[in-house]
Every structure is written in C-alpha cells, then in structure tokens.
C-alpha cells in the first residue's frame, strides 16, 4: 500500500470517527449521563460491536468525547484570558466562560462529570477514573498560564501549580453545586468567586517579558 492510499484511509477513518462522535453528542444532549452505547450505536445507524471497534468500550468513547469538549472549553478560556481588559475583568470573564459553558449544555456536563447517573446497565463505569483527568488537565493548563504571566517570587513553578489546580477545583465544585441548585444568578456567582480569588491575584505583579495577566 503506498503513502497516498494510507493517507486516504486515515482521512476516511478520521471522518468516520468524527461522525460517530457527532452522533454520540446528539444522544448525550438528549439523554445526559443516561446515554448508553446502544442508543449511540442506534443514532449512528450501526451495531454496537462496530461502535466498540472504533472506541473499545464506553470508557474509550467517553475519553474521545471528553477531549472534544475539553479542547473547546480550553480554547474559550484562553480567549477570555487573552482579552484586552483589566485583570479583574479577565478573571471574571474566565470564570463566566466556564460557568456559561456548563449552563449552556448541562447534559454534556453531567455526562462528563457524573457519567454513571441514569445508566443502570453500565453501573460498573468508573466515574472518578475518567472525570478526574479532565480537571487535572485544566489545572495544568491554568497553572502554565499563571507561571508564564505572573511573578510569584521564589517557588514560582510550584505556587503556579497550586493556584492553577486550586482555581479549577473551586470552579468545578462551585459550578457543580450552582448548576444543581441555582441559588443565585451566574453574574452573582462570578463576582463572589472573583472576590474570593482577588486578594493575591491583585497583588501579584506581571512577569517581566511575559504577556501580562
């Protein structure tokens, strides 16, 4: 098989994978954490064994969907952090971007963070094994932004990681509670969380030669 044939086969496989993920997205938007492999296969017009052939099991499908949605969320968060605004405005915009994303697609959020809910036939699915890496990835991404942009003094690298993971943990926990109970409006929650963060963030100077925070 020559290189052209291999390239075309890879493109075809990538296209088919995207189509299956789009079918899975439609089911997740409808069924949330109750989305099953049977329902996704039916939506895609294939049998479940074919779906398994592409993703292995529900964990493989979950990981592919998680990467798809996490990539999109991280792009939005980076845009908020890069916006030409004062630091406080960018902090609030970043918090609001995360909360707006989970508010706009709550079924997707619940599938990613509470995937075993509503799916009694797949109760063996390990929630923590699959959802924890998403938060860890976001924490590392934010830690890198903080390290690149803020002068935190001695121990800069470690402190940036503490802040990155701490902020992501706060956003996740507060957002999960807020999405379930809706005790206040999104703008009020954003202001309250920004107030909590603002002391040290306001005091830290920009890193010399960095893009600024």
N, C-alpha and C positions, 0 to 999 in steps of 0.2 A: 504494500500500500504506500503510495507516495505522499509527500507532505500536503499537497493540495487536498487529497481525499481525507486525510486525517483531520485537517483544519475544518473542512466542511462537516465532517461527522461531529466534531466538537461543537461547532456552532449549532448544529441541529440538536444535540443533546442539551446544550445550554438553553436554547429556545424552548425545548420541551420542559425543562426544569422550571423555567420562568412561568410557563403556562400552568403547570401543576401548583406552583406557589400562589399564583393568582386565584386559582380555584380554591385552594386552602384558605386564602384570605377571605373569600366570599363566604365560606362556611363559618369561619371564625367570627366575622362581622354579624352573622345571623345567630350563631349558637354560643359564642363566647367560649368559656372553658369546657363546655359540653361538646365541643367539636370533636368528632370521632374520625378515625381513619376510614371507616365505612362511608360516612357522609361525605368526606373529602373525595374519596375514590368515585362515588356516585356523581358528585358535582363535576369532576374532571372527565366523566364518561369512560372510566377504566375500571378494572377489577382491583381489589385490594392487594393481591400479590404483585401487580405491576407497580402500584404505589410503593410497596415495600422494596421493590427492586431499585427504585430511584433514591429512597431515603433510608432504607434499612428497617426503621421502626418509628414509633411516634416520637421518640427522643431525637432521631435524625431529622424528622420533619420539623419538630419544634425548634431545633437548633438553626435550621435554614430560615424559618420564619422570624426567629429572634434576631438573626443577623440582619435580615432585610429591614426590619422595623427599627432596630437599634442604630443601624447606619443612617437611616433617615432622621432619627431623633438627634443624633450627634451632629449631623450637618446643620440642623436648625439651631442647636445650642451654640455651635461655633459661630454661626451668623449673628446670634444675639450678643455673644461676647466680643465680636469684631465691630459691632455697630458704632458709628461715630457719635458717642454720647458720653456724658459724665459717668464716672464709675458706679455711683449709686443707681443710675438709670439702667446701666448694663446688668448689674446684679439683679435688679427687679425684672428686667426683660428676660434674663436667663431662667429665673425661677418661673416666670409666667409661661415661657415657652414649654417647659416640662409639664406644668400643670394643664396648659391648654391642650397638649398632645394627648394626655390620658383622659381628659374630659371629652375630647372630640371623638375618641374611639375607645370607649370604656370596655367593650367586649374584647378588643385586641389586648388591652392592658390586662384584663382578668385572665385571658388565655395564657399570656406570657408570665404573669406573676402568681396566678392561682390556677395552674393548668389542670389540676386533678378535680376541681369542683365540677359537679354536674356531669361527671363521666364515670358512672359506677362500673362500667365494663372494663375500665382501664385504671382501676384504683391502685395498681402496682406502680404507676408512673411516679417517679421520684421528683417532687416539686423542687426541693432545695438544690438538688444536683444540677438542675437545668436553669433555674432562675437566678441563683446566686452569681454565676459568671457574668450575667448581664450587668448587674450592679457593680461588680468588680471592674469590668471593662470601662464603664462610665466613670468610676472613681479614678482609675489610672489616667484616663483622658483629661479629666479636670485637673488632676494633680500636675500633669505636664504643662497645662496652660498656666497654672499658678506659678510653677517653678520658672517658666520662661518669662513671666511678666512681672512678678513681684520680687522685691528684695526683702527676704525674710531673715537675713543675717546668718549667723552660724547655724549649721544644721538645716540649710535651706531645702535640700532634697527631701529629707525625712519629714520636715514640717509640711512641705507642699503635699506630700502623700497623705499625711494625717488630715489636712484640710480637705483635700480632694475627696477622699473616701467618706469623711465626716459630713461634708455638704451633700454628697449624693445620698448617703444614708438618711439624712434629715429630709431631703426632698421626697425620697421614696416613702418613708414612714408617714410623714405628714400628708403626702398626696394620697396614699392608700386609705388613711383614715378619713380624709376630706371627701374623697370620691364615694366612699360608702355612706357617710352620714350627712354630708353637705351642711355643716353647721354655720357656714358663712359663705360670702361670695369669694370668687377667685382673687379679685383685687385685694380684698382684705387679708386673705391668707398670704399673698405675695408680700404685702407690706409688713406683716407680722414676722415672716421668716427673714426678710431682709433686715429688719430691726435686730433680730437675734444675731445675724452674721456681721452686722455693720461695724462693730467696735474695732476689731483687729483688721478687718479689710480696709477700713477708712484710714487707719494709722500706718499701714504698710506702704512704703514707697515703691515707685515703679523701678524695675530692674534697668540699670544703665545699659543702653543699647538695645533694649527689648522693645516690643511693640506697644507696651503700656497695658494697664488693666483698668 
